Amino acid sequence: MSTTVFPPDTAIGMAPPKERKGPLRWMRENLFFSIRGSVATLALALLLAWLVPPLVKWALVDAVWAGATREACQPPGGSMQTGACWVFIKVRFGQLMYGFYPLDQRWRVDATALALVFALAAVLPLRESTRRIAALGGLLGGLAAAWLGGVWVGVVAGAYLLMPLALTRDLAGLRSLSVGVRATLTLCAAGAAAWLGGALYGTPWAFGWVALAIVGGTLGLRVHSVRAAGLYLLGLVFPVLAHKLLTGGAFGLPFVPTEQWGGLFLTLTIALVGMAASLPLGILLALGRRSALPVLRVTCIGFIEFIRGVPMITVLFLASVMLPLFLPEGVGIDKLLRALIGVALFSAAYMAEVVRAGLQAIPPGQREAAESLGLGKVQTVALIVLPQALRVVIPGIVNTFIGLLKDTSLVAVIGLLDLIGMIKTATSDPNWLGFAAEGYAFVGLVFWALCFGMARYSLRLEKELRAGSPI
């Protein structure tokens, strides 16, 4: 029996050294890998060299940044400035962000946005470091808001914190319950002190809604049922929070009609509501289209094909003009609510086809394996088929969301002033005529940043969920 003897300097069981790529090798592999590739690279480089310098000169070098009036962008001779006049954006920035929302009430929009950020932090897959930062920031902000709220904050927050027990029904839920009890007692004590402070100093009790969302979402990060708590917060608590804060009429807040909403605030409101409503509706429509019940299947197919066969502007007109005709006399629907219904239905039809593609991509063996384990049809779809299908069609879902975000500009045709509508209103001001280029450049930059952020996050999410996946 022979024995293999390795030299003493031979490494056994070690990974091969990583290949190092310098800048020259990267350029050769990615830019100049062939004759056609080299020609395309040089052509694009020449095109960028022709376009970028004048753009940089107009937007940055010769631009005017300081000032508060139109005269700041005009040289002494009276001619217009050759560079961009970003003074126009600075002066109109508040209107572009909030529309005609009252100036002294804009904190309500900021508070709602902050609550949404921490609620999403409890639901979306994030890095552990990001989650800890969100937990710390949410805890500090929540305690500060709870101090300004009322004693009812602790009661409602306690009901929220008890939800993980009902959703998990295991030891993790019991641990969550103990955390919730301690946090509820703390919040009740802070709420009692806040009630005293509110009675003495007249603090708006509406801050309690902010405390409920922030504290609830933050403590949801610390329990074991993070996703269940976060979904409960987003699905049940946050809509009430957003409605009470933004509309007002309760807890001492003045009423702000939706006719005064506008700008980026309105754009994001329509987009987020459309995304939140279109995904579950699209899933239901996709499942209904594949159903064995003829009536259900034909109904879903008819709805999907009808919506996909007409442009979105038609759906908005139908929702704005025809929807009130189906209501009893004397019953009206807010114009913004009608637009939200139209956007959600339109996006749900396209989302249904995306989800249906994912359902068809699942091998039949997945269903057969689930049935062999004794799972019913509903359990098979909810626990086996649908999670895999949604993971497969993440690019399509995000693509539909990006299209929905950009299509929100069409609400201007029914009288809602979103970000683009506010730019049109601002550029029609006689004091700022001739600065449409700066306005639309700013709008394009905002939309690009939002869409690019969604695309990059979806790529990272897709990479994480595809790791180890057999599909």
C-alpha positions as CSV (number, residue, x, y, z in Angstrom):
1,M,0.0,0.0,0.0
2,S,1.6,3.2,-1.2
3,T,1.4,6.4,0.7
4,T,1.4,9.8,-1.0
5,V,3.8,12.2,0.6
6,F,3.3,15.9,0.0
7,P,6.2,18.3,0.1
8,P,6.3,20.3,3.3
9,D,5.5,23.6,1.5
10,T,2.3,22.3,-0.2
11,A,-0.9,23.7,1.1
12,I,-3.7,21.1,1.5
13,G,-7.3,22.1,1.8
14,M,-6.7,25.7,1.1
15,A,-8.8,27.7,-1.4
16,P,-7.1,28.8,-4.6
17,P,-5.8,32.4,-4.5
18,K,-8.2,35.0,-5.7
19,E,-7.6,36.4,-9.2
20,R,-6.7,40.0,-9.1
21,K,-8.0,42.3,-11.9
22,G,-6.4,45.6,-12.5
23,P,-8.0,48.6,-14.3
24,L,-6.3,47.6,-17.6
25,R,-7.6,44.1,-17.5
26,W,-11.1,45.2,-16.5
27,M,-11.1,47.6,-19.5
28,R,-10.0,44.9,-21.9
29,E,-12.6,42.4,-20.7
30,N,-15.5,44.9,-20.5
31,L,-14.8,47.7,-22.9
32,F,-12.3,46.5,-25.6
33,F,-13.1,42.8,-25.7
34,S,-13.5,42.8,-29.5
35,I,-13.4,45.0,-32.5
36,R,-17.1,45.8,-32.3
37,G,-16.9,46.4,-28.6
38,S,-14.0,48.7,-29.0
39,V,-15.8,50.7,-31.8
40,A,-18.9,50.9,-29.6
41,T,-16.9,52.1,-26.6
42,L,-15.1,54.8,-28.5
43,A,-18.4,56.0,-30.1
44,L,-20.1,56.2,-26.7
45,A,-17.0,58.0,-25.3
46,L,-17.1,60.6,-28.1
47,L,-20.9,61.1,-27.6
48,L,-20.4,61.6,-23.8
49,A,-17.5,64.0,-24.4
50,W,-19.9,66.0,-26.7
51,L,-22.9,66.0,-24.3
52,V,-21.5,66.0,-20.8
53,P,-19.3,69.2,-20.7
54,P,-22.0,71.6,-21.9
55,L,-24.5,70.0,-19.5
56,V,-22.1,70.3,-16.6
57,K,-21.4,73.9,-17.5
58,W,-25.0,74.8,-17.7
59,A,-26.1,72.9,-14.6
60,L,-23.1,73.5,-12.3
61,V,-20.4,75.9,-13.5
62,D,-22.5,78.8,-14.9
63,A,-25.5,78.1,-12.7
64,V,-26.9,80.6,-10.2
65,W,-27.5,79.2,-6.7
66,A,-27.9,82.3,-4.5
67,G,-30.8,84.8,-4.5
68,A,-34.5,84.9,-3.9
69,T,-35.9,86.7,-7.0
70,R,-35.8,86.5,-10.7
71,E,-33.3,89.3,-10.8
72,A,-30.6,87.1,-9.2
73,C,-30.5,85.2,-12.5
74,Q,-30.2,88.2,-14.8
75,P,-26.8,89.9,-15.5
76,P,-26.7,93.7,-15.1
77,G,-27.2,94.1,-18.9
78,G,-30.7,92.7,-18.7
79,S,-30.0,89.5,-20.7
80,M,-30.8,86.1,-19.2
81,Q,-28.1,84.1,-17.5
82,T,-26.5,81.4,-19.7
83,G,-26.5,78.8,-16.8
84,A,-29.3,77.2,-14.9
85,C,-31.2,79.3,-12.4
86,W,-31.6,77.0,-9.4
87,V,-33.0,80.0,-7.5
88,F,-36.3,79.1,-9.1
89,I,-36.2,75.6,-7.5
90,K,-35.1,77.0,-4.2
91,V,-37.9,79.5,-4.0
92,R,-40.5,77.0,-5.1
93,F,-39.1,74.0,-3.2
94,G,-41.7,73.9,-0.5
95,Q,-44.5,74.1,-3.1
96,L,-42.9,71.4,-5.2
97,M,-42.7,69.1,-2.1
98,Y,-46.0,69.7,-0.4
99,G,-48.2,71.5,-2.9
100,F,-50.6,73.9,-1.3
101,Y,-50.6,72.2,2.1
102,P,-50.7,74.8,4.8
103,L,-47.2,75.9,5.8
104,D,-47.7,75.6,9.5
105,Q,-49.1,72.0,9.1
106,R,-46.4,70.5,6.9
107,W,-44.9,68.8,9.9
108,R,-47.8,66.3,9.6
109,V,-46.5,65.2,6.2
110,D,-43.0,64.8,7.6
111,A,-44.2,62.9,10.6
112,T,-46.2,60.5,8.3
113,A,-43.2,59.9,6.1
114,L,-41.0,59.2,9.2
115,A,-43.5,56.7,10.5
116,L,-43.6,55.0,7.1
117,V,-39.8,54.7,7.0
118,F,-39.7,52.9,10.3
119,A,-42.7,50.7,9.5
120,L,-40.9,49.6,6.2
121,A,-37.8,48.9,8.2
122,A,-39.7,46.3,10.1
123,V,-40.9,44.6,6.9
124,L,-38.3,44.9,4.2
125,P,-35.2,42.7,4.2
126,L,-32.4,44.9,5.4
127,R,-28.9,44.5,6.7
128,E,-28.6,43.9,10.4
129,S,-26.6,47.2,10.8
130,T,-29.4,49.1,9.0
131,R,-32.0,47.5,11.2
132,R,-30.2,48.4,14.4
133,I,-29.8,52.0,13.3
134,A,-33.5,52.1,12.5
135,A,-34.4,50.5,15.8
136,L,-32.3,53.1,17.8
137,G,-33.6,56.0,15.8
138,G,-37.2,54.8,16.0
139,L,-36.9,54.2,19.8
140,L,-35.6,57.7,20.5
141,G,-38.2,59.3,18.1
142,G,-41.0,57.2,19.5
143,L,-40.3,58.0,23.1
144,A,-40.1,61.7,22.3
145,A,-43.4,61.5,20.4
146,A,-45.0,59.5,23.2
147,W,-44.1,62.2,25.6
148,L,-46.0,64.6,23.5
149,G,-49.0,62.3,23.0
150,G,-51.5,61.0,25.5
151,V,-52.1,58.1,27.9
152,W,-54.0,56.3,25.1
153,V,-50.8,55.8,23.3
154,G,-49.7,53.1,25.7
155,V,-53.0,51.3,25.5
156,V,-53.0,51.1,21.7
157,A,-49.3,50.3,21.5
158,G,-49.9,47.5,23.9
159,A,-52.6,46.1,21.7
160,Y,-50.2,46.2,18.8
161,L,-47.4,44.5,20.8
162,L,-49.7,41.7,21.8
163,M,-50.3,40.8,18.1
164,P,-47.1,38.7,17.7
165,L,-48.5,36.2,20.2
166,A,-51.7,35.8,18.2
167,L,-49.8,35.4,15.0
168,T,-47.0,33.1,16.0
169,R,-48.6,31.0,18.8
170,D,-45.2,29.6,19.9
171,L,-42.4,30.3,22.3
172,A,-41.2,33.2,20.2
173,G,-44.6,34.8,20.7
174,L,-44.4,34.3,24.5
175,R,-41.0,36.1,24.5
176,S,-42.6,38.8,22.3
177,L,-45.4,39.0,24.9
178,S,-43.0,39.6,27.7
179,V,-41.2,42.3,25.7
180,G,-44.6,43.9,24.9
181,V,-45.8,43.9,28.5
182,R,-42.7,45.7,29.7
183,A,-42.8,48.2,26.8
184,T,-46.5,48.8,27.3
185,L,-46.0,49.6,31.0
186,T,-43.2,52.0,30.1
187,L,-45.4,53.6,27.5
188,C,-48.3,53.9,29.9
189,A,-46.0,55.7,32.4
190,A,-44.7,58.0,29.6
191,G,-48.3,58.5,28.4
192,A,-49.5,59.6,31.8
193,A,-46.7,62.1,32.0
194,A,-47.4,63.2,28.5
195,W,-51.1,63.7,29.4
196,L,-50.1,65.9,32.3
197,G,-47.7,67.9,30.0
198,G,-50.4,68.1,27.3
199,A,-52.9,69.4,29.8
200,L,-50.5,72.1,31.0
201,Y,-48.9,73.2,27.7
202,G,-51.7,72.3,25.2
203,T,-49.6,69.9,23.2
204,P,-51.4,68.4,20.2
205,W,-52.5,64.9,21.0
206,A,-52.1,63.8,17.4
207,F,-48.4,63.2,18.1
208,G,-49.7,60.0,19.7
209,W,-50.4,58.6,16.3
210,V,-46.8,59.2,15.4
211,A,-45.7,57.5,18.6
212,L,-47.9,54.5,17.9
213,A,-46.4,53.9,14.4
214,I,-42.7,54.7,15.4
215,V,-42.7,52.9,18.7
216,G,-44.7,50.0,17.5
217,G,-42.6,49.5,14.4
218,T,-39.3,49.9,16.3
219,L,-40.3,47.4,19.0
220,G,-41.4,45.1,16.2
221,L,-37.8,45.0,15.2
222,R,-36.8,43.6,18.6
223,V,-39.3,40.7,18.7
224,H,-39.0,37.4,16.9
225,S,-42.1,38.0,14.8
226,V,-40.7,41.0,13.0
227,R,-42.5,40.5,9.6
228,A,-45.9,39.7,11.3
229,A,-45.6,42.8,13.5
230,G,-44.5,45.0,10.6
231,L,-47.2,43.8,8.3
232,Y,-49.8,44.4,11.0
233,L,-48.4,47.9,11.4
234,L,-48.4,48.7,7.7
235,G,-51.8,47.1,7.0
236,L,-53.9,48.2,9.9
237,V,-52.2,50.9,11.9
238,F,-50.4,53.1,9.3
239,P,-53.4,53.8,7.1
240,V,-55.3,55.1,10.1
241,L,-52.2,57.1,11.2
242,A,-51.7,58.6,7.7
243,H,-55.4,59.5,7.3
244,K,-55.7,61.2,10.7
245,L,-52.5,63.1,10.4
246,L,-52.8,64.2,6.8
247,T,-56.5,64.9,6.6
248,G,-57.0,66.2,10.2
249,G,-60.3,67.0,11.7
250,A,-59.5,65.1,14.9
251,F,-57.2,65.4,17.9
252,G,-57.1,69.1,17.6
253,L,-55.7,69.1,14.0
254,P,-57.3,71.5,11.5
255,F,-58.9,69.8,8.5
256,V,-56.9,70.0,5.3
257,P,-58.8,69.0,2.1
258,T,-57.2,66.9,-0.5
259,E,-57.5,69.7,-3.0
260,Q,-54.6,71.4,-1.2
261,W,-52.4,68.3,-1.5
262,G,-49.8,68.3,-4.3
263,G,-46.2,68.1,-5.4
264,L,-44.0,65.2,-4.5
265,F,-46.1,64.4,-1.5
266,L,-49.1,63.7,-3.7
267,T,-47.0,61.8,-6.2
268,L,-45.7,59.5,-3.5
269,T,-49.1,59.1,-1.9
270,I,-50.7,57.9,-5.2
271,A,-47.7,55.7,-6.0
272,L,-47.5,54.0,-2.6
273,V,-51.2,53.4,-2.3
274,G,-51.2,52.0,-5.8
275,M,-48.3,49.7,-5.1
276,A,-49.8,48.5,-1.7
277,A,-53.2,47.8,-3.3
278,S,-52.1,46.5,-6.7
279,L,-49.9,43.6,-5.5
280,P,-52.5,41.8,-3.4
281,L,-55.2,42.5,-6.0
282,G,-52.9,41.3,-8.7
283,I,-52.2,38.1,-6.8
284,L,-55.9,37.4,-6.4
285,L,-56.6,38.1,-10.1
286,A,-53.8,35.8,-11.1
287,L,-55.1,33.0,-8.9
288,G,-58.6,33.6,-10.1
289,R,-57.5,33.5,-13.8
290,R,-56.0,30.0,-13.1
291,S,-59.0,28.9,-11.1
292,A,-61.0,25.8,-12.0
293,L,-64.3,27.7,-11.4
294,P,-65.5,29.0,-14.9
295,V,-67.4,32.0,-13.5
296,L,-64.4,33.2,-11.4
297,R,-61.9,32.5,-14.2
298,V,-64.0,34.4,-16.9
299,T,-64.6,37.3,-14.6
300,C,-60.9,37.7,-13.8
301,I,-59.9,37.3,-17.5
302,G,-62.5,39.9,-18.6
303,F,-61.3,42.4,-16.0
304,I,-57.6,42.0,-16.8
305,E,-58.1,42.2,-20.6
306,F,-60.4,45.2,-20.4
307,I,-58.0,47.2,-18.2
308,R,-55.0,46.2,-20.3
309,G,-56.8,47.2,-23.4
310,V,-57.4,50.9,-22.5
311,P,-54.8,53.5,-21.6
312,M,-54.5,54.7,-18.0
313,I,-55.8,58.1,-18.8
314,T,-59.1,56.4,-19.8
315,V,-59.3,54.5,-16.5
316,L,-58.7,57.8,-14.6
317,F,-61.5,59.5,-16.4
318,L,-63.8,56.6,-15.7
319,A,-62.9,56.6,-12.1
320,S,-63.3,60.4,-11.8
321,V,-66.4,60.9,-13.9
322,M,-68.4,57.6,-14.0
323,L,-67.7,56.2,-10.5
324,P,-70.0,58.7,-8.8
325,L,-72.8,57.7,-11.1
326,F,-73.0,54.2,-9.5
327,L,-73.4,55.7,-6.0
328,P,-76.6,56.7,-4.2
329,E,-77.8,60.2,-4.6
330,G,-76.1,62.6,-2.2
331,V,-73.1,60.3,-1.7
332,G,-69.8,61.6,-3.0
333,I,-66.3,60.3,-3.2
334,D,-63.2,62.5,-2.9
335,K,-61.4,63.2,-6.1
336,L,-58.1,61.9,-4.8
337,L,-59.8,58.6,-3.6
338,R,-61.3,58.2,-7.1
339,A,-57.8,58.6,-8.6
340,L,-56.4,56.1,-6.1
341,I,-59.0,53.5,-7.1
342,G,-58.3,54.0,-10.8
343,V,-54.6,53.7,-10.4
344,A,-54.8,50.6,-8.1
345,L,-57.2,48.8,-10.6
346,F,-55.1,49.7,-13.6
347,S,-51.8,48.5,-12.0
348,A,-53.5,45.4,-10.5
349,A,-54.3,44.1,-14.0
350,Y,-50.7,44.3,-15.1
351,M,-49.5,42.9,-11.8
352,A,-51.8,39.9,-12.3
353,E,-50.1,38.9,-15.6
354,V,-46.7,39.3,-13.9
355,V,-47.7,37.0,-11.0
356,R,-49.4,34.5,-13.5
357,A,-46.1,34.2,-15.3
358,G,-44.4,33.3,-12.0
359,L,-47.1,30.7,-11.2
360,Q,-46.6,29.1,-14.6
361,A,-42.8,28.9,-13.9
362,I,-43.2,26.7,-10.9
363,P,-42.7,23.0,-11.8
364,P,-45.7,20.7,-11.3
365,G,-43.5,18.6,-8.9
366,Q,-43.8,21.3,-6.3
367,R,-47.6,20.9,-6.1
368,E,-47.3,17.1,-6.2
369,A,-44.8,17.1,-3.3
370,A,-47.1,19.3,-1.3
371,E,-50.1,17.1,-1.9
372,S,-48.1,14.0,-0.9
373,L,-47.4,15.7,2.4
374,G,-51.1,16.1,3.0
375,L,-51.3,19.9,2.3
376,G,-54.6,21.2,1.0
377,K,-55.0,23.4,-2.1
378,V,-55.0,26.7,-0.1
379,Q,-51.9,25.6,2.0
380,T,-50.1,24.5,-1.2
381,V,-50.6,27.8,-2.9
382,A,-50.0,30.0,0.1
383,L,-47.0,28.1,1.5
384,I,-45.3,26.4,-1.5
385,V,-46.3,27.8,-4.8
386,L,-46.9,31.5,-4.3
387,P,-43.7,32.3,-2.4
388,Q,-41.6,30.7,-5.1
389,A,-43.6,32.4,-7.8
390,L,-43.2,35.9,-6.3
391,R,-39.5,35.3,-5.9
392,V,-39.1,34.4,-9.6
393,V,-41.0,37.5,-10.8
394,I,-39.3,40.2,-8.6
395,P,-38.0,42.0,-11.7
396,G,-41.4,42.1,-13.2
397,I,-43.0,43.3,-10.0
398,V,-40.5,46.1,-9.5
399,N,-40.8,47.1,-13.2
400,T,-44.6,47.4,-12.8
401,F,-44.0,49.5,-9.6
402,I,-41.6,51.8,-11.5
403,G,-44.1,52.2,-14.3
404,L,-46.8,53.0,-11.8
405,L,-44.6,55.7,-10.2
406,K,-44.0,57.4,-13.5
407,D,-47.7,57.1,-14.6
408,T,-48.8,59.1,-11.5
409,S,-48.1,62.2,-13.6
410,L,-51.3,61.5,-15.6
411,V,-53.5,62.5,-12.6
412,A,-53.0,66.1,-13.7
413,V,-55.7,65.5,-16.4
414,I,-58.4,65.2,-13.6
415,G,-57.3,68.2,-11.7
416,L,-54.7,66.8,-9.2
417,L,-51.4,68.7,-9.1
418,D,-48.7,66.2,-8.6
419,L,-45.0,67.1,-8.9
420,I,-45.2,67.7,-12.7
421,G,-48.4,69.6,-12.2
422,M,-46.8,71.9,-9.6
423,I,-43.9,72.5,-12.0
424,K,-46.4,73.6,-14.7
425,T,-48.1,75.9,-12.2
426,A,-44.8,77.4,-11.0
427,T,-43.5,78.0,-14.6
428,S,-46.8,79.8,-15.5
429,D,-46.2,82.4,-12.8
430,P,-45.3,85.7,-14.7
431,N,-42.5,86.3,-12.2
432,W,-40.8,83.1,-13.3
433,L,-41.5,82.7,-17.0
434,G,-38.7,81.1,-18.9
435,F,-37.4,78.7,-16.3
436,A,-39.2,75.5,-17.4
437,A,-35.9,73.8,-18.2
438,E,-34.7,74.0,-14.6
439,G,-38.1,72.7,-13.4
440,Y,-38.3,69.7,-15.6
441,A,-34.6,68.9,-15.0
442,F,-35.3,68.9,-11.3
443,V,-38.4,66.6,-11.8
444,G,-36.4,64.3,-14.0
445,L,-33.7,64.0,-11.3
446,V,-36.2,63.2,-8.6
447,F,-37.9,60.5,-10.7
448,W,-34.6,59.0,-11.7
449,A,-33.4,58.9,-8.1
450,L,-36.6,57.1,-7.0
451,C,-36.7,54.7,-9.9
452,F,-33.0,53.9,-9.7
453,G,-33.2,53.3,-5.9
454,M,-36.1,50.9,-6.4
455,A,-34.2,49.1,-9.2
456,R,-31.0,48.7,-7.2
457,Y,-32.9,47.4,-4.1
458,S,-34.7,44.9,-6.2
459,L,-31.5,43.6,-7.6
460,R,-30.0,43.1,-4.1
461,L,-33.3,41.5,-2.9
462,E,-33.4,39.2,-6.0
463,K,-29.8,38.1,-5.4
464,E,-30.4,37.4,-1.7
465,L,-33.6,35.4,-2.3
466,R,-32.2,33.5,-5.3
467,A,-29.3,32.2,-3.1
468,G,-29.7,28.4,-2.8
469,S,-33.0,28.4,-4.6
470,P,-33.6,25.4,-6.9
471,I,-35.7,27.5,-9.3
